[in-house]
């Protein structure tokens, strides 16, 4: 007679209650010694100290790091049934431990970013992935963008930091309406991109609208921003775009003048544009020819009069890992190239997917190289186009630079 397994639907609730009841009653002590943010390494009395009693069995099941502590005699922590944590805050450690007991975590972004590092330190992959998912879905609203930029920098979350930086650069009139809670280093990082989409007059107007600086740090940041707003770099026109190459190759009037701002070089399986109608159309930007049919070859775009602060790419067709292999490179001078994307390493790319890359300033050359399979998709380059020029007054009588939303960018006129 075969045996039958019956699962009690109430068992999950029972198990959860057992774990909950063990909170604060365990045989292992975690001591958190939180030091002041100004001095994390000094051997001084901690500014905050708290102990948590937890189950060593629970810790060992959740974390291979704690399991090693508890099972090997050469670990001092295991022998003493205690571990001291001094590189994380009390709220973060408590949230970390509560997740192990209750399976829940607050969605406060500051807490999530710090708990993610704790989960990484103690190799709890489930919690790491959860924190990553929550951080990746954070909505960047103008009033909190600078705070999130600062938190992402502090807790080494590069993807979220890049998203926040993009928002600061492309929507400064909204993001910088209030004084940004940033130190001098992060403000310099923003300004050194030379891609802040606002002119000097607009930035000065924002700064003058802030309340008086109340700390030396705020005064230093304000002096730096005032110097930037009045500097030569504010003669640059900057415009955010979701399709830089197509916009710059259009003939006729646009924010950067009347001529095409892109030169195209191609080599597909030894063919040249004169030998192939599709290559000829790509090279000469025929209207309607936006999807790139490439097999075993490359296309290089050169921007002779502008540069690009590169943020990422978007494709309008499914590009499965098994069907095509391509790589994208960028360069400032056409001699030294940096790889931005390897499709094989990235994995399958779906239609309409935005693929972010490490931000690259001052890009003047782009190269799409197909090594295997057939690439047929629009190649949309996302970034901020930067051009040196002098502003002249728009019909409204104000000198302005271009800001962009997720659809179309505003335009300005330059000489």
C-alpha positions as CSV (number, residue, x, y, z in Angstrom):
1,X,0.0,0.0,0.0
2,X,1.5,3.3,-1.1
3,X,1.9,6.1,1.5
4,X,0.2,9.4,1.0
5,X,1.5,12.8,2.1
6,X,-1.1,15.2,3.4
7,X,-0.2,18.9,3.8
8,X,-1.9,20.8,6.5
9,X,-2.9,24.3,5.1
10,X,-2.5,25.7,8.6
11,X,1.1,24.5,9.0
12,X,2.6,27.6,7.3
13,X,0.9,29.8,9.8
14,X,2.0,27.5,12.6
15,X,5.6,27.6,11.4
16,X,5.5,31.4,11.1
17,X,4.2,31.6,14.7
18,X,7.0,29.5,15.9
19,X,9.6,31.7,14.2
20,X,7.8,34.8,15.6
21,X,7.8,33.4,19.1
22,X,11.6,32.9,18.9
23,X,12.1,36.6,18.3
24,X,14.1,38.0,21.3
25,X,14.5,34.5,23.0
26,X,17.3,32.9,21.0
27,X,20.7,31.4,22.1
28,X,22.8,33.7,19.9
29,X,23.4,37.4,20.6
30,X,24.0,40.0,17.8
31,X,25.4,43.2,19.2
32,X,25.1,46.3,17.0
33,X,27.5,49.1,17.8
34,X,26.6,52.0,15.7
35,X,29.2,54.8,15.5
36,X,28.7,58.3,14.3
37,X,28.7,58.8,10.6
38,X,31.7,61.2,10.9
39,X,34.0,58.6,12.2
40,X,33.3,54.9,11.4
41,X,36.8,53.7,12.2
42,X,37.8,55.5,15.4
43,X,38.0,53.2,18.5
44,X,35.6,55.3,20.5
45,X,32.5,54.3,22.5
46,X,29.6,53.7,20.0
47,X,27.0,56.4,19.8
48,X,24.3,53.7,19.8
49,X,24.4,50.1,21.1
50,X,21.7,47.4,20.9
51,X,21.6,43.6,21.4
52,X,19.3,41.2,19.6
53,X,18.8,37.6,20.8
54,X,18.1,35.2,18.0
55,X,18.1,31.5,17.3
56,X,21.5,30.1,16.1
57,X,19.6,27.4,14.1
58,X,17.6,30.0,12.3
59,X,20.7,32.1,11.5
60,X,22.6,29.0,10.2
61,X,19.7,27.9,8.0
62,X,19.4,31.4,6.5
63,X,23.1,32.3,6.1
64,X,26.1,30.1,5.2
65,X,28.3,32.8,6.9
66,X,26.5,32.3,10.2
67,X,26.5,28.6,9.7
68,X,30.2,28.6,9.4
69,X,30.5,30.7,12.6
70,X,28.3,28.3,14.6
71,X,29.8,25.0,13.3
72,X,33.6,25.8,13.4
73,X,35.4,26.1,16.7
74,X,38.0,28.4,15.2
75,X,35.4,31.2,14.9
76,X,35.5,33.3,18.0
77,X,31.9,34.4,17.4
78,X,30.6,30.8,17.3
79,X,32.4,29.8,20.5
80,X,31.0,32.9,22.3
81,X,27.6,32.6,20.7
82,X,27.8,36.3,19.9
83,X,28.8,38.5,17.0
84,X,29.4,42.3,17.0
85,X,28.3,44.4,13.9
86,X,29.7,47.9,13.8
87,X,29.5,48.7,10.1
88,X,25.7,48.9,9.8
89,X,23.0,50.9,11.6
90,X,20.7,49.5,14.3
91,X,17.5,49.9,12.2
92,X,19.1,48.1,9.3
93,X,20.2,45.1,11.4
94,X,16.8,45.0,13.1
95,X,15.0,45.0,9.7
96,X,17.5,42.3,8.5
97,X,16.7,40.0,11.5
98,X,13.0,40.7,11.4
99,X,13.0,39.5,7.7
100,X,14.5,36.2,8.8
101,X,11.8,35.8,11.5
102,X,8.7,37.3,9.9
103,X,9.5,37.3,6.1
104,X,8.6,41.0,5.8
105,X,10.6,44.2,5.3
106,X,9.8,47.9,5.2
107,X,10.0,49.5,1.7
108,X,11.8,52.6,3.1
109,X,14.5,53.1,0.4
110,X,17.3,54.0,2.8
111,X,16.7,50.9,4.8
112,X,16.4,48.7,1.7
113,X,19.8,49.8,0.3
114,X,21.5,49.2,3.6
115,X,19.8,45.8,4.2
116,X,20.9,44.8,0.7
117,X,24.5,45.2,1.8
118,X,23.9,43.2,4.9
119,X,22.3,40.4,2.9
120,X,25.4,40.5,0.6
121,X,27.8,40.3,3.6
122,X,26.0,37.3,5.1
123,X,25.2,35.6,1.7
124,X,21.4,35.6,2.0
125,X,20.5,35.6,-1.7
126,X,16.7,35.7,-1.3
127,X,16.9,38.9,0.7
128,X,19.5,40.4,-1.7
129,X,17.2,39.8,-4.7
130,X,14.2,41.2,-2.9
131,X,16.0,44.4,-2.0
132,X,17.3,44.7,-5.5
133,X,13.8,44.3,-6.9
134,X,12.4,47.0,-4.5
135,X,15.3,49.4,-5.2
136,X,14.8,48.9,-9.0
137,X,11.1,49.8,-8.8
138,X,11.6,53.0,-6.8
139,X,9.8,55.9,-8.4
140,X,12.1,58.9,-8.8
141,X,10.0,62.0,-7.9
142,X,11.7,65.4,-8.1
143,X,11.5,66.2,-4.4
144,X,13.3,63.0,-3.4
145,X,15.6,62.4,-6.3
146,X,18.7,64.0,-4.8
147,X,18.2,62.1,-1.5
148,X,18.0,58.8,-3.4
149,X,21.1,59.8,-5.4
150,X,23.0,60.4,-2.1
151,X,21.7,57.1,-0.5
152,X,22.6,55.1,-3.6
153,X,26.1,56.5,-3.6
154,X,26.5,55.8,0.1
155,X,25.3,52.2,-0.2
156,X,27.1,51.5,-3.5
157,X,23.9,50.8,-5.6
158,X,25.3,51.9,-9.0
159,X,22.1,51.1,-11.0
160,X,19.9,53.3,-8.8
161,X,22.6,56.0,-8.6
162,X,22.7,56.2,-12.4
163,X,18.9,56.5,-12.6
164,X,18.9,59.3,-10.1
165,X,21.8,61.1,-11.8
166,X,19.9,60.8,-15.1
167,X,16.9,62.5,-13.5
168,X,19.0,65.3,-12.0
169,X,20.7,66.0,-15.4
170,X,17.5,65.9,-17.5
171,X,15.0,67.6,-15.1
172,X,17.0,70.1,-13.1
173,X,14.2,72.7,-13.0
174,X,12.1,70.3,-11.0
175,X,14.7,68.3,-9.1
176,X,16.7,71.4,-8.0
177,X,13.7,73.6,-7.1
178,X,14.7,73.1,-3.4
179,X,18.2,73.1,-2.1
180,X,19.7,69.6,-2.8
181,X,20.8,67.6,0.3
182,X,24.1,66.8,-1.3
183,X,27.7,67.3,-0.3
184,X,30.4,69.0,-2.3
185,X,31.7,65.7,-3.8
186,X,28.4,64.6,-5.3
187,X,27.6,68.1,-6.6
188,X,31.0,68.1,-8.4
189,X,30.1,64.7,-9.8
190,X,26.9,66.1,-11.3
191,X,28.6,69.2,-12.7
192,X,31.6,67.4,-14.2
193,X,29.3,65.6,-16.6
194,X,28.8,69.0,-18.3
195,X,25.3,67.6,-19.2
196,X,23.0,69.5,-16.8
197,X,20.1,70.5,-19.0
198,X,19.7,74.1,-17.8
199,X,21.3,77.4,-18.7
200,X,23.1,79.7,-16.3
201,X,20.2,82.1,-16.0
202,X,17.8,79.2,-15.1
203,X,20.2,77.8,-12.6
204,X,20.8,81.1,-10.9
205,X,17.0,81.6,-10.7
206,X,16.7,78.3,-8.8
207,X,19.6,79.1,-6.4
208,X,18.2,82.5,-5.6
209,X,14.9,80.9,-4.7
210,X,16.5,78.7,-1.9
211,X,16.5,79.8,1.7
212,X,19.8,81.1,3.1
213,X,22.5,78.5,3.6
214,X,22.6,77.4,7.3
215,X,25.7,75.3,7.4
216,X,29.3,75.6,6.0
217,X,28.6,72.6,3.8
218,X,25.5,74.3,2.3
219,X,27.5,77.5,1.7
220,X,30.3,75.5,-0.1
221,X,27.8,73.8,-2.4
222,X,26.0,77.1,-3.2
223,X,29.3,78.8,-4.1
224,X,30.2,75.9,-6.4
225,X,26.9,76.1,-8.1
226,X,27.0,79.8,-8.5
227,X,30.5,79.6,-10.0
228,X,29.2,76.9,-12.4
229,X,26.1,78.9,-13.4
230,X,28.2,82.0,-14.3
231,X,31.0,80.0,-16.0
232,X,31.9,79.4,-19.7
233,X,30.3,75.9,-19.7
234,X,26.9,77.5,-19.6
235,X,27.5,78.5,-23.2
236,X,26.8,74.8,-24.1
237,X,23.5,73.7,-25.4
238,X,22.4,70.5,-23.8
239,X,19.4,68.4,-24.9
240,X,18.2,65.1,-23.5
241,X,17.0,62.6,-26.1
242,X,15.8,59.0,-26.4
243,X,17.0,58.6,-30.0
244,X,20.1,60.7,-30.5
245,X,21.4,59.4,-33.8
246,X,18.1,59.7,-35.6
247,X,17.5,63.2,-34.3
248,X,20.9,64.5,-35.2
249,X,20.9,63.0,-38.7
250,X,17.7,64.8,-39.7
251,X,18.3,67.6,-42.3
252,X,16.6,70.9,-41.8
253,X,16.3,73.2,-38.7
254,X,16.7,71.6,-35.3
255,X,18.3,72.8,-32.0
256,X,21.8,72.1,-33.2
257,X,21.6,73.9,-36.6
258,X,20.5,72.9,-40.1
259,X,23.1,70.3,-41.1
260,X,23.3,66.6,-40.3
261,X,25.5,66.0,-37.3
262,X,26.2,62.4,-37.9
263,X,28.7,60.8,-40.3
264,X,28.2,57.0,-40.9
265,X,30.8,54.5,-41.8
266,X,29.8,50.9,-42.7
267,X,31.4,47.5,-43.5
268,X,29.1,44.5,-43.8
269,X,30.8,41.3,-44.9
270,X,33.2,43.2,-47.2
271,X,30.4,45.2,-48.9
272,X,30.4,48.9,-49.3
273,X,27.3,51.2,-49.5
274,X,27.6,51.6,-53.2
275,X,27.2,47.8,-53.6
276,X,24.1,47.3,-51.4
277,X,20.9,49.4,-51.5
278,X,20.2,48.8,-47.7
279,X,23.7,50.0,-46.8
280,X,23.3,53.0,-49.1
281,X,20.0,53.9,-47.4
282,X,21.7,53.6,-43.9
283,X,24.7,55.7,-44.9
284,X,22.6,58.4,-46.5
285,X,19.7,58.4,-44.0
286,X,16.8,57.8,-46.4
287,X,13.5,58.5,-44.7
288,X,11.8,55.4,-43.4
289,X,15.1,53.5,-43.2
290,X,15.4,53.2,-39.5
291,X,15.7,49.5,-38.8
292,X,19.3,48.3,-39.3
293,X,19.7,45.0,-41.2
294,X,23.2,43.8,-40.3
295,X,24.8,40.4,-40.6
296,X,28.6,40.0,-40.1
297,X,29.7,43.6,-40.0
298,X,29.7,46.9,-38.3
299,X,28.4,50.5,-38.5
300,X,30.3,53.4,-37.0
301,X,28.6,56.8,-36.2
302,X,30.8,59.9,-35.8
303,X,29.5,63.1,-34.3
304,X,31.7,65.9,-35.7
305,X,30.1,68.9,-34.1
306,X,28.5,67.6,-30.9
307,X,29.3,65.1,-28.1
308,X,27.0,62.8,-26.3
309,X,26.6,62.0,-22.6
310,X,25.7,58.3,-23.2
311,X,23.1,56.7,-20.9
312,X,21.8,53.6,-22.7
313,X,20.1,52.0,-25.7
314,X,16.7,50.8,-26.8
315,X,15.8,48.3,-29.5
316,X,12.5,47.9,-31.3
317,X,12.8,44.1,-32.0
318,X,13.3,41.0,-30.0
319,X,17.0,40.2,-30.0
320,X,17.4,36.7,-28.4
321,X,20.8,35.7,-27.1
322,X,20.7,32.5,-29.2
323,X,19.9,34.4,-32.4
324,X,22.4,37.3,-32.6
325,X,25.6,38.4,-30.9
326,X,26.6,42.1,-31.1
327,X,28.7,44.5,-29.2
328,X,28.5,48.3,-28.8
329,X,31.5,50.5,-28.3
330,X,32.0,54.2,-27.7
331,X,35.0,56.5,-28.1
332,X,36.0,60.2,-27.5
333,X,38.5,60.3,-30.4
334,X,37.9,57.2,-32.6
335,X,41.1,55.6,-31.5
336,X,40.5,54.4,-27.9
337,X,37.3,52.4,-27.6
338,X,35.3,51.3,-24.6
339,X,32.7,48.5,-24.6
340,X,29.3,49.6,-23.6
341,X,27.3,46.5,-24.1
342,X,27.9,42.8,-25.0
343,X,24.6,41.2,-26.0
344,X,25.8,37.7,-25.1
345,X,26.7,38.8,-21.5
346,X,23.5,40.8,-21.1
347,X,21.2,38.0,-22.3
348,X,17.9,38.2,-24.2
349,X,16.8,41.7,-25.2
350,X,13.0,42.2,-25.7
351,X,11.2,44.6,-28.0
352,X,11.2,48.1,-26.5
353,X,13.5,47.2,-23.6
354,X,15.8,50.0,-22.4
355,X,19.3,48.7,-21.7
356,X,21.2,51.0,-19.4
357,X,25.0,51.2,-19.6
358,X,27.7,52.8,-17.5
359,X,27.4,56.5,-18.2
360,X,30.0,57.8,-20.7
361,X,30.6,61.5,-21.1
362,X,31.9,63.3,-24.2
363,X,31.2,60.4,-26.6
364,X,31.9,61.4,-30.3
365,X,32.0,57.9,-31.8
366,X,29.7,54.9,-31.6
367,X,30.2,51.5,-33.1
368,X,27.7,48.6,-33.4
369,X,29.5,45.4,-34.3
370,X,27.5,42.2,-35.2
371,X,29.6,39.1,-35.0
372,X,27.0,36.3,-35.2
373,X,23.5,36.0,-36.5
374,X,21.3,38.7,-38.0
375,X,20.6,42.0,-36.4
376,X,17.5,43.8,-37.6
377,X,16.2,46.5,-35.3
378,X,16.1,50.2,-34.8
379,X,19.1,51.3,-32.7
380,X,18.0,54.1,-30.4
381,X,20.7,55.8,-28.4
382,X,19.6,57.5,-25.1
383,X,21.6,60.3,-23.7
384,X,22.2,64.1,-23.6
385,X,23.6,65.9,-26.6
386,X,26.1,68.6,-25.8
387,X,27.2,71.4,-28.2
388,X,29.3,74.5,-27.6
389,X,27.5,77.6,-28.8
390,X,26.0,80.9,-27.8
391,X,22.3,81.2,-26.9
392,X,20.2,83.8,-28.4
393,X,16.8,84.9,-27.2
394,X,13.8,82.8,-28.0
395,X,10.5,84.4,-28.8
396,X,9.7,84.5,-25.1
397,X,12.7,86.8,-24.6
398,X,14.6,84.4,-22.4
399,X,17.7,82.5,-23.0
400,X,17.0,78.8,-22.3
401,X,18.5,75.4,-22.7
402,X,16.6,72.3,-23.5
403,X,15.1,69.9,-21.0
404,X,13.4,66.6,-22.1
405,X,10.7,64.4,-20.8
406,X,10.1,60.8,-21.7
407,X,8.6,61.8,-25.1
408,X,9.8,64.8,-27.0
409,X,12.4,67.4,-26.0
410,X,11.8,71.1,-26.0
411,X,14.0,73.0,-28.4
412,X,16.1,76.2,-28.3
413,X,17.8,78.3,-31.0
414,X,21.5,78.9,-31.1
415,X,23.8,80.8,-33.5
